[in-house]
Amino acid sequence: MHICQLPPPLQPGDRLRVIAPSGTLREVEAFQRGVERWRSRGYQVELTAGYDDRWGYLAGSDENRRQQLLTALKDPHCRGILCARGGYGGARLLEDWAWVPADPKWLVGFSDITSLLLSLSQQGISGVHGPLLTTLAAEPDWSVQRLFDWVEGRSLAPLQGDGWGGGQTSGLLLPVNLTVATNLIGTPVLPDLTNVILALEDVGEAPYRIDRMLTQWRLCGALSRVKGIAIGRFSHCDPPANIPSFTVAEVLRDRLGDLGIPIVSALPFGHDGVNAALPVGITAHLDGDRGLLSVGRTGSN
């Protein structure tokens, strides 16, 4: 993976476009509150046609969702793209997709938006693994401010977690949803993981499924190239009742703890809780002894 370019800093008054590239919008009230958080900051937030469509569990057909993304990318006045929600469907857009030449724009989202963030990083442009419009209003003030700070050109405070040891390392930060990224192994979408600090989160996966995914990463050799691992929240990943199981914490320790690299867990990002904004493809520093993840602004214009 190569270092990514940061789009130009946003300023209140800039136009941002809303797209729904994945699942159909269900959390309408939360979505509206998220839009208002950006508007109250002074941004012009425009709802791209089709954002509220539905085709099964998807927010419209693949063609319609691709068109939403294309419209936002081609809009010369649009400075950033805000994703409505996650769910499923982002990777389907990449089956027949070529990024259009355009000025770099911010792309903000997480969960299923992992696929688009990774694909954008392959074009050398950094997006933001951060709150969706359906989750933004539930974020604490410091997390919302962190998102604004980053896209508006300011620095970020380090995140504190639990260090597993392993010393310190620097590398390019790659925050992903584990399930989405696992399903991109072997495709052109997943970048080369050499010199990467991999940041992982997930939701609703039983411990044995987390085990199965991490074992795949081990077997294919992907984790052998990673310089460090930052672990966020694995929410609603409790084992089924009355069935013998490891906890998800035990699985993570078993499958990652022997890699001999710096690892920090319990970092405040992911589903169902604070989701601190993390840039994609930007130099980061991981301290496995002190439990810190720090991000610089290297790679900006």
N, C-alpha and C positions, 0 to 999 in steps of 0.2 A: 504494500500500500504506500502511496505517495502522499505527502502533505497536501492538504486541500486549501484552496483560496477562500477567504471569508468574503461574502458579498459586502458591498458598501454599507456602513452603519445606517440604520433607520433613524428617521426623525419624525416626531409627531407631526401629523399633516400628510404623511406619505400614504399612498394607496396600497392596501393589502387585499388579496382576493381569498375567498373561502372556497375550498373544494371538498368533496366527499369521495375520495378515491377507493374506499374500501367498503365497509358495511353500511347498510341503510340507516339513516338517522332515526333513532328512537328516543333519545334523551333530549327532547325539544327544549324544555325549560332550562336545563343545564347548558345546552348549546347557546341559547339566547343570552344567558348570563356571561358565558365566555366571550361572546361577540362584544358585549357591553364593556367588559374589562379592557379590551383593546380600544374601543371607541372612547372610553372615558380617559384613556391615555392621550387621546388626540388624533388617533389614526382614522383614516377613511377606510372602513371595512366594507367591501362589496361582496355580495353573495353571488357566486358564479352560477349561471343558469344550469339547472340539473342537480344542484347539491342536495335537494330533498326528494330526488327520484327514488324509485324502488324497483328492483328486479330480483325477486326471491329474497335472499339475505343480503344482496348487494345493493349499493346506492346507484342503481341504474345499470344498463348494459356496459360491457367492457368498452365499447365504442363511445358511449356517452361519458363514461368516467375518464377515458383518455382525453376526450374533447375538453372536459373541465380543466384538466392539467395543462393541455395545450393552449387553451384560451388564456390562462393565467400567465404562462410562460411568454406568450407572444404579445401580451399587453405591455406596450412600452412605458406606460405610467405605473405599472404594478411593481412594487419593490419587494414584496414578500407574499408567500403562500401559506395560509393557515389551514390545517386539516381539521375537518369537523369531528371525526371520530375514527376509531380503529375498527376492530372486528375481523373481517377477512376480505381479501380481494385485490390488494395492492399488487401482488406479484403477477396476477393475471394481466395487468396492464403492460407488463414488461415483455410479454411474449411477442408483441408486434409493436415495438417502440424504439424510436431513436430520439435522443434529446435534441431539441431544436437549438440552433445557435442563438444565443440571447445574452444580455447582460446578466451576470450572476444575481440570483434572487434568493432570499431566505426561504427555506422550507422548514416548517415547524410541525412536529408530531412525534408519536412514539407508538409502540405496540405493533400493529400491522403496518404502520408507516415505515417500519424498519426497512422493508424492501425498497421503497422509494429513496430513503436516505442513503442506503448503500449504493443504489444505482447512480444517484447524483454524485456521490463521492468518487465513483469511477470516472466521472467527467471532471474531477479535480475541484469540485465545489463543495464546501462545507454546509451541511444543514444542522438543525438543532433537534436533538432527541429531548423533547420537552412536552409540556402539557398540550393536549388537544383542546379544542374549543368546548367539548363536553366535559372536560375535567378541570379546566383552568380556574373556574370560580371556586372550586373546593380547595385550591391551594392556599397555604398560609401566605401572608403578605410578603415574607422574605423570599419565598420561592417565586412568586409573581415578579417581584422586583429583580430577582436574579435573571429571569428570562429577559425582561426589558433591558437590564444592564448589558447583557451579552449582545443582543441584536442592535443596541444603540451605541456600541463601541467601547463599553467600559469593561474593566477586569472583573474576575470572579473570585470570591473567597474560596479557599480549599474546603472540601467536604470531609467530615470526620466519620470514620467507621471503626471497625474492629480489625486490627492488624493481625495477620497470621504469621508474620515474620517474612523472612526472605530478602530483607534489605530493601534497597531503593532501585528504581529504574525509571527511565523516560522512554516514551514511545508515542505513537499516534493513537489517539483515543478512538475506539470503535464501540459505541454503545448500541446494543441490540436486544431485541426480544429473543430469548433462546429458541423458542419453537419456530418462529419465523426464520431466523438465521439458519437453524438446522435444516430446514426444508430448502434452503438455497445452496447448501453444500453441493459442489459439483456443477454449479451453474456459473455463467459469467458474472452474475450479480454480486456474489460474495468476493470481496477483494482478497488479494494476497495478505495473509496475516503476519508476515514477517515484520518484526519491530512494532507490533501492535499491542496496546493495552486494551484488552477486551473487557467491556463492561456488560454484565448480564443481568437480566430481570425476566420474570415470567409470572403468569397468573393461571390458576385453575388446572395445574398439571399435578397428578399424583406423583409421589416420590419415585416410583418405579419408572415412570415415563421420563422424569428428569434424569434418572440414572441412564436410561436407554439413549437419550439424546447426547449426554456427555460422553458416554461410551463410544458413540459414533464419532464424535469429535476426536477422541483419543485414537480410535482405530484408523481413521483416515489421515492421521498425522497433523491435523490442523493445530492442535494445542502445542505441538513441539516447536512451533515458530513464534508463539506468543511470548511477549516479554513480561507481562503481568496481567492479573485479572482483578477487576473491581466488581464486586457482587452487590447488587441492589436488593430490592424486595422480591421475594417469591411468595406472593399472596395467594390465599385459598389453595395451597398446595399440601394440605394436611392429608395423611393417609386415610383410606376408607375405614370406617368403623368396623371393629371386630375382625379385621384382617391383619395378620402379622406384617409389619412393615418397619423400615427405617423412617425417621423423620426426614424432611427435605434438607434440614441443616446437616444431618448425618451423611446424606447422599452427597451434598456439595463438598463436604470435608473429605469424604472417601475418594471421590472422582477427581478432585482438583488439588487436594492437599499435598500430594506427592510429586508435584511437577517441578519443584525446586525453583520457583519464581516468586516474586512478591505478590501477595494476595491480600486484599482488604475486603471484608464483608460488612453487612449491615449499613451500607451507604444509603442515603435518603433519595432513592429514585426508583421508579417502577409504578405498578398499579396500586390502587387502594391505599393511598397515603401520599406523603410528600413526594413530588416527582421533580427534583431539582434539575434544571436545564443542563444538558451536557452537549458540547459541540462535537461534530463528527470530523475525524481526520485532522485534528489539531494536536500539536505537541502537548502531552500531559506528563505529569510526574506522579508516580505511585510510591508511597512509603509504606512498605509492608510491616515495618516495626512500629511506627507511630500511628498507622491507620489513616493516612491522609491521601486524598486524591486532589491534585492541583492541576489547573489548566491555564496555559498562557494564551496570548493573542498572536503567536507566531503564525504567519501565513496570511495576514491581512494585507490589504492593498497598501 
